[in-house]
Amino acid sequence: MSEQKELKVEDIKKTAEEKSCAVEKALYYVTGFLSGPMCGKCFPCSLGAYEAKVRLQNIADGRGTDDDLAAIRKIAGNMLEASMCKKGKDTAKFILEWIDTDVFKKHIEGVCPDRTCVAFIEYRIIPDKCNLCGLCKDVCIYGAIHGEKKKPYLSGYLPFEIRQQKCQKCDDCIKVCPTGAIIIVDAKVKEPVGV
Amino acid sequence: MSKTISLKIDGKDVKVPEGINLIDAAESAGIHIPNLCYLKGMRGIGACRMCLVEVEGMKSAVVGCITRVKEGMSVKTTTPQIEEMRKFVLDLILSMHPLDCMTCTKAGVCTLQQYAYDNEIKESTFTRKKFGYPVDAANPFIKRDPDYCILCGRCVRVCKEQGTNVLDFMGRGVGAKVVTAMDKPLQESSCTFCGSCVDACPVNAILEADRWRKGREWDYTKTNSVCLSCGNGCDITVSTKDGNLVKINSGGTEGSVEKYICAIGRYGFDSVSSDARVTAPMIRVNGELKEATWKDALNAAADKLKASGGKTGIISTAGILNQDAFVLSKFASDIVKTKNVDTTASLYSDADSMKFSDSADMDSADVIVLAGLNPSQWERVLPALDASIRRRVSRGAKLIVINHGETRASSIATVNISADEASSLAQVAKALIAKGKKADNALASAVSGSTLSEDAEKAAALLAEAKSPIIFCHPSLFNAARNISLLIDIKVIAVPYEANARGVVSLGLTTEGKTYKEMVSGGVEVLYAVGEVPVEKRPNVNFLIVQTSYMTELAKQADVILPATTYLESEGTIINYLGKVKESVKAVDPAGDAKQHKNILIELSKAMGTPIKESAAKMKSAFQVKDKPKFHPFEKKKGLEVNPSELNESINKSVIYSSRLVWLKEVAEKAVV
C-alpha cells in the first residue's frame, strides 16, 4: 500500500527482542504491530492489541497497576485463542512469553530492573567524580544541566546538576562525560547517590 | 434439492440441508449462536469471533459463520472457555461504545445490548475510548453516528453486495470508521437512500433520521405488508405507534436476495398523512370543487355513469389490489356495461405476457437473463430487481444481459449481448439447438437463418448448463423469450413496471373497446379514473370522475372526486412480478372519509341500482389460467415503449412531492444549478 516497505511481524519481533526490558519489548512489539502488520479484520486482535498497548503504556509510564497486568494477561490469553490468524496469535504469544517474568511486577512496584524505561529512572551527577569540565552542559540540547565550568583563577563555582523536569533521558551526557560522573538511578530511590 | 446432513448441536439431533453453516443450522434447531458481523445469506467473514463454537475432535474453537455442517458433527455452542472469549469481545466493544442505553433509540432491538445482557456485562473493564466523530445527519433519511459503530461491517457488506458500493471502512482496528468515499455526507456520495444499511445495523450507528424520541421498537405495532410503488412489489414491515406510521423496513425473508426496499417504499409513507391527501368526496359546483357527502358524490357519479353507459371509459393504474381490480372489472362489465376499461399496464405490456409469465424463485436462480430491461437502483426503475440480481451475482449466479442500448447491469454481466433483443434471442435459441437441445420444426426453421455471434454462443453455453435459470424480459419480448423455454427448462418472466400488473390483467382489466391511450386522449363521454393515473391534463370528456388517494393534477380538474385509501390503508392481495401472491395488510386507518377502491365501487353500484358481490372463488379461478408455451416468431411487440423512469415518477408523483422524498428532488435541482 504505502511506499515504504511495511514492517513484518518477524522484523518487529527481532527489534523488540533487542530491547533489554521486558515491558519495553512488549510495548515495542504491540505498537509496531498496530501500526504495521495488523490487518484489523477480527475483533479480538484489532481491538485487543489496542487495549493491550494502552495498558502496556500505563505500565511503561509508571502508572501501571495490578489491574493493567491482569487486563494484559486476559487480552493476550483471549487473543491467542480467539483471533483469526497467526499474526494475532504470535503477538499474543510474545506478550505471554514475557508477562510472567518478575519484570512486569517490578514495574508496577515502581522499578525498571534494566533501568531502561525512562519513567522509572533519573540521571544524576556524582559531585565527587565531576571535574567541572562542562562537556555535558554543552551537549545537552534540552538545557537540563546547570552548573559553571571550572576556571583556574576563580575560587567559587556552581556545581553541575541535572534538572529532572527538563531532562529527557536521552543519554547524550553520559556519552561525553570523561570521568563517568553521570549515572542512572531508580527514580523511586530518593537517598543521595554516589557517596 | 440437496442432501440432508445429521449433526448434533448442544446434544440435540439436527437435520439440515448440506452446505449451510453452523449458525444457520443451529438457528433451525432453535439455538442461537451469538454473532455481530454475520449476515444471513452472505458468506461469513469470521471477524467478530462471537460465533466461536466447539466441535468435537477439533483442537481449537471454530467460527460458526464459516464452518459448514458435516455429517456426524457434534457441536457445543457454549462452554466456559467460549463464554470467556465472547465476554472478552463484548468487553472490548463496550469499551468503545457509548453506554447510554437509557436514551438510545435502538434499545430493545440492539444486538450489543442483548448480548451484554446475556453475558452479564454491566460495563467494560477496559479503558474507555471516546471518539467524538461528527454525526452525518444532513439528509432526512439516514442518520449515521460513528460513535455508536461497533465496526461489524454489516452495512459495508450489504451496500457492496447490492452494488451501490457507498460505504467502506477507513482505517483499521480501533480507529476504523465506516465512511463514504472521501468521508463526504451521504447525499454527496452515490447513495440511493434505500436504507439497506439501516436494516443491517445491529446498533444505533445507522438509523432512520427522524427516529429521535418517536418511540422505540417495543412501542410499535408491526404489520407485514407489501409495497405497491413500482413493479417489484416488495415485502415491507410497517411500524405504527398510536395509529401513526413511524417507519417502514424491508419485510423480506432474512437472507433472501429479495430483502430490499428502495427509498420510495421506505420513506414515501409521509404522504399518507400529508395535506396532499383527498380525505372527503368532492363535487364541482359552479366551477369549483366543494366537499360533499359520500351520498351526494356517489349519486352525482352514478347519474352520469348510468346515462353514458357504453360510452363510459374506465382507466386505472395497475397498482391496485386484486380485490379492487376484480370489483372494478365487474363494475365495468355488469354495472356500467362498457367495454372501455383499461389500465396503465397496457402502456408497457400485453395481456399474454402478464397472464402467462412464470413464477420463479430468485434465491435459487443460477443463470439470469435480462432481455430488454434496464433495472436501476439509481433511477429507481425496478430497483429491487436490480438489487436482487446484483446480490445473486455476488453469490455466484451468472448474468446475461441482452439489450440494444446501454444498461446499468451490464457491468456485472458475464455475457453482454448488445444487439437487437429479439434476434439475439433467436441466436441463443439456435446455439442451444446446436448444443443438442430438441426443438420443434417451427422453431428450428425460424432460427435456421440467423448467424451466431460469439456472445450468443457463450450465453447458450451458460443456459445449457444452468439448473434453475430465469429470463426477465420486457413484456414486448415475452413471446420471443418464451421460445427458449421450448428448448430448456427455464422460467420466463415479463417484468411489469407496476406492482400488480399481473393480477390486474389476469382479472380481466384489459380492454375490449377503447385502449387506455385512446381514452386519455378523449375518446369517451364520461371518464372514470381509478388511482393516481399518470395523466396531467383533463382529457376532452363531458364528465370526469377521479377516484384517488391524492389531489393529483387530474383530480383538480375532476367533476367528482372519490377519496380512496392508499395501500397502507387497504387490504387485499397482489401478484408480484415473480408470480408470488403477496398480501397487503391494513397498517393504519384510512385518512378522513377515504375508502378502499372496491368498497367505493360497491357503494357506487348500489347507488346505480345493482350491488356487486365480491367473489373470492371467481377471483381465484381467474388466476388458474394455464397456457402451454408454443412457438412465436422472434419479434418485439411494437407500441409498448415507455420511459420506465418517467412512468414510475409520474405514478408516484403525489407520494414523492408530499413526503421527505421531495428533498431528493431539491438536492438534484441544486446540483444542476
Chai-1 contact restraints between the chains, C-beta under 6 A:
chainA,res_idxA,chainB,res_idxB,connection_type,confidence,min_distance_angstrom,max_distance_angstrom,comment,restraint_id
A,G40,B,R172,contact,1.0,0.0,6.0,A-B,restraint_1
A,G40,B,G173,contact,1.0,0.0,6.0,A-B,restraint_2
A,K41,B,A47,contact,1.0,0.0,6.0,A-B,restraint_3
A,C42,B,A47,contact,1.0,0.0,6.0,A-B,restraint_4
A,C42,B,R49,contact,1.0,0.0,6.0,A-B,restraint_5
A,F43,B,C48,contact,1.0,0.0,6.0,A-B,restraint_6
A,F43,B,R49,contact,1.0,0.0,6.0,A-B,restraint_7
A,F43,B,V89,contact,1.0,0.0,6.0,A-B,restraint_8
A,P44,B,R49,contact,1.0,0.0,6.0,A-B,restraint_9
A,S46,B,G173,contact,1.0,0.0,6.0,A-B,restraint_10
A,L47,B,L92,contact,1.0,0.0,6.0,A-B,restraint_11
A,L47,B,V174,contact,1.0,0.0,6.0,A-B,restraint_12
A,Y50,B,G173,contact,1.0,0.0,6.0,A-B,restraint_13
A,Y50,B,V174,contact,1.0,0.0,6.0,A-B,restraint_14
A,E51,B,F126,contact,1.0,0.0,6.0,A-B,restraint_15
A,V54,B,T127,contact,1.0,0.0,6.0,A-B,restraint_16
A,N78,B,M85,contact,1.0,0.0,6.0,A-B,restraint_17
A,N78,B,F88,contact,1.0,0.0,6.0,A-B,restraint_18
A,E81,B,M85,contact,1.0,0.0,6.0,A-B,restraint_19
A,A82,B,R49,contact,1.0,0.0,6.0,A-B,restraint_20
A,A82,B,M85,contact,1.0,0.0,6.0,A-B,restraint_21
A,M84,B,G46,contact,1.0,0.0,6.0,A-B,restraint_22
